[in-house]
Amino acid sequence: MSVGFADKDEDYYVSQNYIVDESPMGKVYYPATGAMQTGDIGVRYEVKPWISAFYVDGLRALPALRLGMGTKSPKYFVELLSNIYPKAFDEYKANKNAEMFFMNANDWFLVQASDTLLRMYIGFVENVWREGNGKMLGVAEQILRSLASDSRGRVFLEEGITEEFAKSDFLKKIV
């Protein structure tokens, strides 16, 4: 979940349907819907050579429900994937074939990516299912078949998806 500084008083956030909780660093405001408490809520500040940032522990954003066919195109997902797969833009521009691009990226995640990146990729694939247009649903199906047939991919797939996705007819027909 993202972190920001509150610029209004507590009454304002409560009126906007936020829950207020205390942490060692101060008050934490989070939406009453769309977030799930997973433990003690805390805010921590980390300094790393490449970034200094605040992080929230004990809260997790709930994924949006899939209500029908999504509208997001391959280009949208290339931008999203570039956050965890730096070669995304260059590779996509080189061949313009969405299916081939996403399958090449999938192979990289299965063979070369760290466990953390593979977990993030599983979340990305779920977003493709949740928000993708018809073309991207086909891509999601290909990726999921590949993940399910790979021993490492299957482990991460089984532990990394949300309950809604696990129960979906889409996933049941693939795995």
VOKE-401969 format. One line per field, with one value per residue: residue number from 0; x, z, y of N, C-alpha, C, CB in turn; residue in three letters. Coordinates in steps of 0.02 Angstrom, whole numbers, plus 50000, padded with zeros to 5 digits. Atoms other than C-alpha are relative to their C-alpha. Glycine has a CB too. Layout:
N
nr <- (NUM:...)
n.xx <- (X:...)
n.zz <- (Z:...)
n.yy <- (Y:...)
ca.xx <- (X:...)
ca.zz <- (Z:...)
ca.yy <- (Y:...)
c.xx <- (X:...)
c.zz <- (Z:...)
c.yy <- (Y:...)
cb.xx <- (X:...)
cb.zz <- (Z:...)
cb.yy <- (Y:...)
rest <- (ALA:...)
This chain:
175
nr <- (0:1:2:3:4:5:6:7:8:9:10:11:12:13:14:15:16:17:18:19:20:21:22:23:24:25:26:27:28:29:30:31:32:33:34:35:36:37:38:39:40:41:42:43:44:45:46:47:48:49:50:51:52:53:54:55:56:57:58:59:60:61:62:63:64:65:66:67:68:69:70:71:72:73:74:75:76:77:78:79:80:81:82:83:84:85:86:87:88:89:90:91:92:93:94:95:96:97:98:99:100:101:102:103:104:105:106:107:108:109:110:111:112:113:114:115:116:117:118:119:120:121:122:123:124:125:126:127:128:129:130:131:132:133:134:135:136:137:138:139:140:141:142:143:144:145:146:147:148:149:150:151:152:153:154:155:156:157:158:159:160:161:162:163:164:165:166:167:168:169:170:171:172:173:174)
n.xx <- (50042:49961:49998:50000:50008:50067:49999:50064:50008:50028:50072:50008:49988:50055:50059:49987:50004:49935:49991:49942:49965:49938:49937:49947:49981:50058:50063:50005:50067:50007:50071:50041:50010:49945:49938:50008:49948:49968:49959:49994:49986:49942:49967:49928:49961:49940:49953:49960:49958:50035:50063:50021:50073:50042:50036:50053:50004:50063:50057:49994:50054:50038:50006:50066:50035:50011:50072:50015:49942:49962:49988:49929:49967:49931:49954:50009:49966:49928:49979:50003:49947:49934:49980:49963:49964:49975:49994:50067:50014:49957:50021:50066:49991:49963:50038:50070:50045:50014:49996:49931:49965:50018:49975:49928:49992:50018:49943:49948:50019:49995:49932:49948:50022:49997:50065:50040:50026:50049:50062:50029:50024:50063:50048:50009:50042:50068:50027:50016:50065:50051:50012:49982:50052:50004:49934:49959:50023:49966:49930:50001:50010:49936:49952:50020:49984:49927:49983:50026:49962:49932:50001:49990:50058:50060:49995:50014:50069:50045:49997:49999:50059:50053:50053:50048:49970:49995:50067:50029:50008:49944:49942:50017:49995:49930:49955)
n.zz <- (50000:50003:49940:50010:49938:49992:49995:49971:49933:49996:50016:50073:50026:49976:50041:50067:49993:49984:49933:49969:49955:49974:50010:49964:50033:50003:50022:50067:50027:50058:50020:49966:50049:50048:49965:49950:49949:49999:49939:49968:50049:49983:50054:49989:50048:50020:50044:50040:50044:50058:49983:49930:50004:49946:50017:49953:49984:49968:50044:50069:50044:50030:50072:50026:50026:50072:50011:50070:50044:49987:50056:50006:50059:49988:49984:49929:49961:50011:49953:49933:49994:49999:49930:49973:50056:50031:50073:50029:50055:50058:50032:50030:50060:50050:50039:50003:49994:49928:49974:49998:49949:49933:49989:49989:49932:49955:49998:49960:49929:49976:50001:49974:49949:49929:49973:49989:50065:50025:49963:50028:50067:49991:49990:50064:50041:49975:50024:50071:50000:49970:50035:50070:50052:50027:50022:49941:49967:50034:49976:49931:50002:50021:49945:49945:50020:49994:49928:49969:50024:49975:49928:49961:50013:49967:49928:49989:50022:49948:49938:50010:50029:49952:49994:50055:50061:49991:50009:50065:50052:50046:49976:49993:50064:50022:49955)
n.yy <- (49942:49939:49960:49928:49963:49973:49927:49979:50028:50067:49999:50000:50068:50042:49983:50027:50072:50029:50026:49969:50046:49972:50035:49965:49938:49954:50028:50029:49996:50044:50005:50051:50053:50006:50016:50052:50000:50065:50003:49935:49948:49959:49963:49999:49962:50037:49965:50046:49959:49975:49966:49993:50002:50026:50060:50018:50071:50019:49985:50023:49977:50055:49989:49985:50059:50001:49994:50013:49991:49940:49956:49983:50027:50023:49944:49984:50051:49992:49948:50028:50051:49968:49987:50058:50031:49939:50005:50004:49954:50014:50063:49992:49958:50038:50048:49979:50057:50003:50068:50021:49961:50022:50067:49993:49973:50055:50046:49969:50003:50069:50026:49956:49952:50019:50020:49939:49976:50048:49987:49938:50017:50036:49947:49968:50044:49994:49936:50010:50034:49957:49937:50003:50008:50068:50022:50012:50061:50055:49999:50024:50072:50030:49992:50044:50069:50007:50001:50061:50058:49994:50016:49939:49956:50027:49986:49929:49988:50025:49962:49929:49971:49985:50050:49989:50027:50072:50029:49980:50051:49990:50036:50071:50035:50001:50037)
ca.xx <- (50000:50060:50103:50067:50060:49891:49857:49684:49620:49556:49371:49393:49464:49332:49197:49279:49255:49434:49481:49605:49736:49890:50067:50232:50261:50087:49912:49875:49721:49661:49499:49360:49335:49468:49599:49626:49720:49847:49932:49985:49984:50147:50237:50423:50552:50689:50843:50923:51059:50932:50779:50718:50536:50399:50317:50156:50156:49998:49887:49855:49754:49615:49610:49466:49335:49322:49150:49160:49275:49413:49469:49657:49761:49933:50020:49948:50018:50188:50199:50146:50269:50412:50410:50478:50548:50659:50677:50489:50477:50626:50568:50389:50443:50556:50422:50249:50175:50091:50077:50259:50320:50224:50276:50460:50443:50358:50505:50625:50526:50521:50706:50801:50696:50718:50580:50523:50509:50417:50291:50266:50245:50107:50016:50043:49966:49815:49795:49800:49655:49562:49580:49633:49531:49490:49664:49745:49633:49706:49881:49836:49777:49940:50044:49944:49961:50149:50159:50053:50162:50325:50369:50434:50294:50161:50223:50218:50053:49971:50033:50026:49851:49700:49553:49439:49559:49586:49397:49372:49308:49447:49583:49493:49490:49677:49755)
ca.zz <- (50000:49967:50105:50113:50242:50309:50283:50363:50536:50593:50578:50393:50359:50465:50365:50205:50267:50327:50479:50601:50687:50791:50747:50831:50701:50718:50654:50502:50397:50276:50178:50266:50106:49987:50121:50238:50402:50403:50570:50680:50577:50574:50469:50446:50356:50258:50179:50039:49919:49780:49876:50043:50077:50203:50204:50285:50373:50425:50282:50111:49970:49913:49725:49626:49578:49398:49343:49159:49011:49049:48937:48960:48804:48784:48789:48961:49026:48946:49049:49206:49175:49149:49337:49369:49197:49138:48959:48931:48822:48711:48681:48647:48524:48436:48388:48421:48444:48614:48633:48589:48699:48852:48828:48812:48972:49054:49008:49086:49249:49261:49225:49283:49403:49591:49698:49744:49562:49518:49657:49588:49414:49476:49539:49370:49282:49395:49347:49163:49198:49301:49187:49016:48856:48752:48676:48847:48916:48784:48838:49021:48976:48885:49030:49159:49061:49055:49242:49287:49183:49262:49435:49502:49421:49491:49670:49657:49564:49701:49843:49761:49694:49779:49836:49704:49565:49635:49630:49456:49316:49209:49318:49348:49162:49147:49300)
ca.yy <- (50000:50175:50296:50481:50616:50671:50855:50859:50821:50652:50701:50733:50559:50475:50569:50503:50323:50294:50191:50270:50163:50206:50157:50197:50333:50410:50384:50275:50310:50176:50149:50053:49953:49888:49853:49707:49709:49567:49603:49746:49905:49998:50126:50110:50214:50126:50201:50101:50156:50181:50246:50310:50271:50241:50070:50009:49841:49749:49810:49737:49812:49697:49669:49737:49608:49555:49610:49567:49590:49713:49854:49858:49829:49747:49917:49952:49788:49818:49979:49885:49743:49866:49898:49722:49676:49820:49755:49764:49920:49878:49699:49750:49886:49761:49636:49714:49540:49542:49354:49324:49466:49408:49227:49279:49380:49230:49118:49244:49249:49059:49033:49187:49290:49289:49216:49392:49444:49284:49319:49495:49422:49305:49460:49541:49390:49401:49584:49533:49415:49545:49697:49636:49648:49494:49484:49494:49357:49242:49295:49264:49089:49050:49116:49019:48857:48886:48925:48774:48656:48718:48649:48815:48914:48798:48820:49009:49006:48903:49012:49182:49206:49280:49175:49254:49206:49031:49000:49073:48962:49036:48962:48797:48757:48788:48708)
c.xx <- (50045:49993:50000:49992:49930:50004:49934:49993:49964:49926:49988:50007:49946:49937:50007:50003:50068:49999:50065:50031:50065:50059:50054:50021:49941:49938:50004:49927:49997:49926:49964:49986:50061:50067:49985:50058:50028:50043:50000:50020:50058:50026:50074:50033:50064:50042:50042:50042:49962:49935:49992:49924:49968:49964:49947:50002:49931:49938:50014:49941:49965:49994:49928:49969:49993:49925:49979:50064:50035:50012:50074:50032:50071:50047:49996:50040:50075:50027:50001:50058:50069:50023:50041:50041:50026:50004:49933:49989:50041:49978:49933:50005:50033:49956:49925:49949:49989:50009:50072:50038:49985:50025:50077:50014:49985:50058:50056:49983:50007:50072:50049:49980:50008:49930:49954:49970:49948:49933:49965:49970:49933:49944:49984:49953:49927:49968:49982:49932:49944:49981:50010:49940:50003:50067:50043:49976:50032:50073:50003:49992:50064:50051:49983:50013:50075:50021:49980:50040:50073:50000:50009:49940:49938:49999:49980:49929:49951:50001:49990:49937:49947:49946:49950:50027:50004:49933:49970:49996:50059:50060:49987:50007:50072:50042:49973)
c.zz <- (50000:50066:49981:50067:50002:50008:50028:50068:49997:49981:49925:49972:50022:49958:49928:50000:50007:50072:50027:50048:50022:49981:50039:49968:49994:49976:49928:49980:49939:49985:50036:49953:49953:50032:50053:50049:50006:50062:50033:49948:50024:49938:50016:49943:49985:49954:49966:49953:49942:50016:50076:49998:50065:49975:50054:50010:50030:49960:49931:49961:49972:49925:49980:49973:49925:49988:49929:49960:50017:49937:49987:49943:50016:50020:50074:50043:49989:50049:50072:50012:50003:50070:50029:49946:49957:49923:49964:49940:49938:49964:49965:49936:49944:49960:49996:50003:50074:50028:50006:50054:50070:50015:50010:50071:50051:50007:50044:50074:50027:50008:50039:50059:50071:50023:50011:49935:49971:50037:49972:49931:50004:50012:49936:49955:50023:49978:49926:49995:50022:49955:49925:49953:49973:49979:50060:50040:49968:50022:50071:50001:49980:50057:50056:49984:50008:50073:50032:49979:50024:50075:50044:49992:50036:50075:50014:49980:50056:50063:49990:49973:50053:49999:49942:49936:50003:49987:49931:49952:49951:50022:50004:49934:49976:50043:50019)
c.yy <- (50061:50038:50073:50034:50031:50076:50028:49968:49933:49998:49998:49929:49951:50013:49973:49923:49967:49975:50031:49949:50035:49956:50036:50067:50049:49964:49975:50003:49954:49991:49943:49941:49999:49986:49947:50004:49930:49990:50068:50051:50042:50035:50000:50039:49961:50043:49946:50042:50032:50037:50004:50004:49977:49938:49987:49925:49987:50018:49974:50026:49939:50013:50016:49936:50005:49997:49985:50011:50066:50040:50014:49962:49975:50056:50019:49950:50000:50053:49973:49951:50032:50017:49942:49965:50058:49998:50004:50045:49984:49937:50007:50041:49960:49952:50014:49943:49987:49930:49978:50038:49974:49929:50001:50025:49944:49951:50029:49995:49929:49977:50044:50044:49973:49979:50061:50026:49953:50009:50062:49986:49963:50052:50038:49959:50003:50066:49996:49967:50047:50059:49997:49994:49929:49972:49982:49939:49938:49995:49973:49924:49964:50001:49951:49927:49987:49996:49934:49939:50001:49989:50061:50047:49976:50015:50073:50018:49979:50042:50075:50033:50014:49946:50006:49968:49924:49965:50014:49941:50004:49959:49925:49962:49994:49954:49933)
cb.xx <- (49952:49979:50062:49944:50054:49964:50013:49940:49962:50009:49968:50052:50068:49985:49990:50065:49963:50056:50003:49982:50015:49996:50018:50061:50026:50015:49944:50029:49980:50034:49995:49934:49934:50005:50032:49996:49973:50042:50072:50051:49938:50054:49971:50029:50016:49982:50045:49954:50056:49985:49939:50032:49978:49950:50047:49930:50057:49996:49986:50005:50027:49929:50026:50003:49932:50036:49976:49942:49979:50067:49964:50036:50003:50026:49984:49926:49972:50016:49952:49933:49996:49998:49939:49952:49954:50067:50035:49949:50015:50073:49997:49951:50041:50055:50009:49988:50030:49930:49962:50033:49979:49925:49982:50031:49953:49937:50027:50009:49928:49964:50024:50024:49928:50027:50009:50043:50057:50026:50014:50054:50051:50004:50025:50068:50027:49999:50050:50055:50002:50024:50044:50045:50011:49953:50034:50001:49923:49996:50028:49942:49943:50028:50000:49926:49977:50034:49967:49926:49997:50029:50054:50065:49987:49995:50071:50049:49985:50017:50066:50053:49971:49968:49963:49987:50070:50024:49954:50041:49932:50019:50021:49929:49959:50029:50012)
cb.zz <- (50061:49941:50044:49951:50007:50061:49931:49953:50045:50070:50030:49967:50023:50075:49999:49972:49941:49990:50001:50037:49965:50077:49923:50005:49930:49955:50006:49999:49981:50012:49925:50026:49959:49961:50032:49967:50069:49938:49984:50058:49986:50032:49993:50003:50027:49966:50040:49961:49972:49953:49970:50035:49942:50025:49993:49975:50050:50065:49998:49997:49943:50032:49962:49944:50033:49965:50020:49974:49926:50033:50010:50066:49944:49938:49956:50020:49983:49926:49996:50011:49941:49957:50043:50032:49958:50026:49982:50052:50022:50022:50052:50049:50016:50034:50029:49937:49963:50013:49954:49931:49994:50010:49940:49947:50011:49973:49929:49980:50009:49951:49929:49946:49989:50044:50067:50033:49950:50009:50076:49995:49964:50060:50053:49965:50002:50077:50011:49964:50047:50067:50028:49988:49943:49942:49957:50044:49996:49924:49998:50040:49950:49938:50026:50016:49928:49965:50035:49981:49924:49981:50016:49979:49926:49988:50027:49962:49935:50017:50034:49955:49945:49984:50067:49989:49989:50070:50053:49969:49963:49996:50068:50025:49947:50003:50063)
cb.yy <- (50000:50044:49983:50021:50054:49968:50030:49981:50049:49972:50063:50047:49975:50012:50075:50028:49970:50052:49920:50066:49931:50009:49995:49955:49985:50059:50051:49926:50073:49931:49990:50031:50009:50063:50064:49929:50026:49990:49978:49999:50043:49958:50073:49928:50072:49934:50050:49948:49957:49944:49962:50064:49955:50055:49940:50024:49978:50032:50077:49922:50046:49994:49939:50054:49992:49939:50069:50045:49997:49982:50065:49985:50052:49965:50061:49999:49931:50020:50060:49964:49952:50063:50011:49951:49950:50014:49934:50016:50071:49993:49945:50033:50062:49960:49933:50039:49937:50025:49953:50012:50074:50004:49954:50048:50061:49963:49986:50074:50024:49953:49993:50043:50019:50059:49962:50055:50008:49928:50009:50056:49957:49949:50049:50011:49928:49994:50056:49957:49938:50026:50052:49943:50052:49998:50054:50061:49994:50010:50072:50033:49982:50036:50072:50010:49987:50059:50059:49990:49997:50070:49948:50036:50003:49925:49985:50043:49961:49928:49988:50015:49955:50069:50008:50075:50030:49982:50026:50056:50008:50075:50026:49992:50037:50070:50040)
rest <- (MET:SER:VAL:GLY:PHE:ALA:ASP:LYS:ASP:GLU:ASP:TYR:TYR:VAL:SER:GLN:ASN:TYR:ILE:VAL:ASP:GLU:SER:PRO:MET:GLY:LYS:VAL:TYR:TYR:PRO:ALA:THR:GLY:ALA:MET:GLN:THR:GLY:ASP:ILE:GLY:VAL:ARG:TYR:GLU:VAL:LYS:PRO:TRP:ILE:SER:ALA:PHE:TYR:VAL:ASP:GLY:LEU:ARG:ALA:LEU:PRO:ALA:LEU:ARG:LEU:GLY:MET:GLY:THR:LYS:SER:PRO:LYS:TYR:PHE:VAL:GLU:LEU:LEU:SER:ASN:ILE:TYR:PRO:LYS:ALA:PHE:ASP:GLU:TYR:LYS:ALA:ASN:LYS:ASN:ALA:GLU:MET:PHE:PHE:MET:ASN:ALA:ASN:ASP:TRP:PHE:LEU:VAL:GLN:ALA:SER:ASP:THR:LEU:LEU:ARG:MET:TYR:ILE:GLY:PHE:VAL:GLU:ASN:VAL:TRP:ARG:GLU:GLY:ASN:GLY:LYS:MET:LEU:GLY:VAL:ALA:GLU:GLN:ILE:LEU:ARG:SER:LEU:ALA:SER:ASP:SER:ARG:GLY:ARG:VAL:PHE:LEU:GLU:GLU:GLY:ILE:THR:GLU:GLU:PHE:ALA:LYS:SER:ASP:PHE:LEU:LYS:LYS:ILE:VAL)
